[in-house]
Amino acid sequence: MPPFANSAILSFADSRIRPPYPHGQVITKQTHFFPCFLSPFPFPLSPSVFQLHNPEVTPIMESALFGGVRPLQPGEMSFFTESEPMNAVLDVPKVYQEFLDAWERRRDPLVAAYCDHRVSFVPNLLPAQAVQLTPDETLSILTRRLGTGLADALQHADPEQPASALPPSVRSPVRDRTGGSWLKQSNMVGINVRTVGSFWNVIKYALTLPHSQDAIHLLPIWEPGVVGSLYGMSSWFINDEFFSAELAEAYPELDTVERQLKAVINLLHAMGKAVGMDVIPHTDRFSEIVLAQPHYFEWLQREDTEIVDHAAHLHEQVQDRILDFLSDNGPAVPGDDVPTSREAFFSEAVSEALRSRIFFGRPEDRSGRTERRIQLIRYLVAYGYEPVPATMAPPFRGLRVDIATAHADSHGDLWRDYAMTEPQSMSRVFGPLTRYKLYERLNDNTGWEIDFDRPRKEVWAYVCGRYAEVQRRYGFDFMRGDMAHVQMRPGGVPESPDDTYDILRAVKHHIQLDRGVDYFGYFAETFLGARDAFLYGDEVDHLEASDADTTLGDLQSTCVGSPDFLLRFRRYYDLLTTRDFAPSFTLITGDKDDPRFDEYYLKGSAVRFFIAFFLTDMPSYMSLGFETREAHYQPAPNEHYTKLYVFQESCGPRATTGPYVWGRNGWQFHVLTRLRLYVDQIFQEIRGRPTQWLIHPDPSGENRHIAWTLKDGSADYVFVVNTDTERGIRNFNIPRIPNLDSGEHLECHFTTAHRVPDEDAVLAFRYKGYKVTDLGPGEARVYRPRPSS
């Protein structure tokens, strides 16, 4: 009886060796090894380390040759050396409870694999478990993994310390790049910090992310305003709800949320992650920013349901009223001097910080600042003054009061909604938000028309300078441009866009060119919609004119395998190869993790994961929570959706009553874990390489399977996917592969399914291609060439 059952797989650490032995042949350590059809060893092992993997549905016995005596369970992998037989077992569970149990019973070898750099993430660690790690557990793991990098990160947490003074271990991993084109091959993960609770918990969550997911996008980090929306920033102060008391207790010098943010970005850099911030071209309508600089925004005056004034210089009347308020109520900090003239008080001679102190009080007194701000808001609203709400989509301009709606905020104040006077299909008014006034107005704004020939350069300088200061203090590597689909010029993109064409472009260039951060990148929030839908003209032209490196796109708003999915996918890849920016292969975003969009995520997650990792010349984006997101056939409670943690509402349809609830989809996490382990093994071989389609996404939707290879040098990997999540595909050809001799076979190296049919384990070249007999619903495989003899 041979030492291994026929279904066992034993492989040496060198994945470049191509075994000539058929699947199931019995072998011995000295001279033979099996091909690994489901998942070769996921660790970069030394030559003396071996893997045993059972892909079958029944247990098999470990080999007595290496000292094993217990059954090897279905899907289990064992790692062992000659000196330490079977001492590091990686069993990737298949259901949620098994993951919980496995972590409690076998966490030491899993953590050791990460700390010893055999894997780039902690395997089998559920995100829900990761964020519950104690400070001691987390710091122990980081110390073993990063060495002095941990101390460097925590000890250099002063936001005023220049980047040049940081130790090499915590500097940006992309600091040697020129331009932001590195984003075009990044695999980005978006994190709403509210869902994990603190900046420190971002690090715990990052322990579950492999090196191949190499960029972290932090959703807005500033104090929020109305309804607690992260995208309605109230001030430039960092949101103190993201402060970690446990981190401050472990490291008393990290006693402010600003220091904790800097330390966390240092740590993410030490872990090999680039970090991005949101750049938002608007604020909360009555933010401290608006009230301290009313001249940087557009105002209207309303009496009940009638807009009675929206003149171009209405902000001057608002400034006068603010001075009246100060005259009646005094400065927020007793004893502060208040200039008595509007011209003096709102001039550059009085800094924003001083005006804010006079208006609202000391920075550290958040509750006092909020109370004072509400007092000032009520004073202005009594006279009918409000900032003009932000709008989306053509015609952008022209507002009326929506007489049918009014609602009270958490402070009991009544607010009116607004609507467009001549709306089009995508027109929308964002009542809680107001946009910076970047241009003067035509004819005193009587027709709501913008004069694009007269940019208000002091406003451009303010926005650019403020975001550049955030980048400088914390070391962000890229920006996500919020609402990048705003292009208000009715004539579309001008022939020669200048530095005042687009505010997001201006921020990027200011940080890159004026602040010397050459590598700073720009990831744009656009949806690549139809012409004149989200903006005037073509979004593609606008993205190029605004110098975006990548954009979000809208694949997440389709069901995998649907005609819409395949059509958008094909279009996005065509844009990737013909335009200066790269659309993302987006799995899910924070704003799509919402009950309204559950239908998109009932099936096809393995396909999304697979394409995101292996379409190596296309960036990807995944928001936190997708790893274990359950299929919601009916809407789940609000606490199960990350979108609803963008807000902070206690009543109404978006209300949440407790912390974010992680999904319990253990099978999805099983597939993702196996995929990440496999990517870990080959990532350095495939990273950033150009791809060549063998079977394109079919924009007609008639054919649902796709295939591609890597076209530089030899075709050493072939990727095959069935995007149809309902039906398998039988008897199709992978066509002739460039740079691959027809005498070579294709050997299955990985599948997202449980097993591969025997006839598909090794594909021989026949006539003009490689015949696949059965690719299951939603199945994806990796094949590698090997000689036929």
Salt bridges, closest charged atoms under 4 A:
ASP14 OD1 - ARG16 NE 3.00
GLU56 OE1 - ARG755 NH1 2.74
GLU62 OE2 - ARG70 NH2 3.43
GLU76 OE2 - ARG70 NH2 2.60
GLU82 OE2 - LYS29 NZ 2.11
ASP91 OD2 - ARG106 NH1 3.99
GLU104 OE2 - ARG107 NH2 3.22
ASP116 OD2 - ARG118 NH2 3.49
GLU137 OE2 - ARG107 NH1 2.88
GLU160 OE1 - ARG472 NH2 3.15
GLU160 OE2 - ARG473 NH1 2.13
ASP214 OD2 - ARG687 NH2 3.07
GLU223 OE2 - ARG366 NE 3.69
GLU223 OE2 - ARG369 NH2 2.66
ASP240 OD1 - ARG366 NH1 2.41
GLU241 OE1 - ARG194 NE 2.94
GLU246 OE2 - LYS204 NZ 2.54
ASP278 OD2 - HIS217 NE2 2.78
ASP278 OD1 - ARG480 NH1 2.62
ASP284 OD2 - ARG373 NH1 3.90
GLU288 OE2 - ARG369 NH1 2.72
GLU298 OE2 - ARG397 NH2 2.84
GLU298 OE1 - ARG441 NH2 2.99
ASP304 OD1 - ARG416 NH2 3.40
ASP320 OD1 - ARG342 NE 3.06
ASP324 OD2 - ARG321 NH1 3.57
ASP336 OD2 - ARG357 NE 2.72
GLU343 OE2 - ARG342 NH2 3.61
GLU352 OE1 - ARG466 NH2 2.73
GLU386 OE1 - ARG285 NH2 2.53
GLU386 OE2 - ARG302 NH2 2.61
ASP413 OD1 - ARG378 NE 2.97
ASP417 OD1 - HIS407 NE2 3.10
GLU440 OE2 - ARG456 NE 3.43
ASP451 OD2 - ARG454 NE 2.82
GLU458 OE2 - ARG456 NH2 3.87
GLU469 OE2 - ARG472 NH2 2.57
ASP477 OD2 - HIS269 NE2 2.73
ASP482 OD2 - HIS282 NE2 3.38
ASP482 OD1 - ARG480 NH1 3.09
ASP499 OD1 - ARG505 NH2 3.86
ASP502 OD1 - HIS542 NE2 3.90
ASP514 OD2 - HIS510 ND1 2.92
GLU525 OE2 - ARG480 NH2 3.26
ASP538 OD2 - ARG531 NH2 3.50
ASP541 OD1 - ARG579 NH1 3.37
GLU544 OE1 - ARG579 NH1 2.80
ASP547 OD2 - LYS508 NZ 3.44
ASP547 OD2 - HIS509 NE2 2.69
ASP549 OD2 - LYS508 NZ 3.17
ASP554 OD2 - ARG568 NH1 3.25
ASP574 OD1 - ARG570 NE 3.40
ASP593 OD1 - ARG629 NE 2.88
ASP594 OD1 - ARG596 NE 2.99
ASP598 OD1 - ARG629 NH2 2.85
ASP598 OD1 - HIS632 ND1 3.28
GLU630 OE1 - HIS632 NE2 3.96
GLU649 OE2 - ARG654 NH2 2.58
GLU685 OE1 - ARG784 NH2 3.72
ASP712 OD1 - ARG689 NE 2.96
ASP716 OD1 - ARG689 NH2 3.15
ASP724 OD2 - ARG727 NH2 3.22
GLU726 OE2 - LYS603 NZ 2.95
GLU747 OE1 - ARG786 NE 2.82
ASP758 OD1 - ARG755 NH2 3.30
ASP760 OD2 - ARG781 NH1 3.33
ASP774 OD2 - ARG730 NH1 3.25
GLU779 OE2 - ARG781 NE 2.69
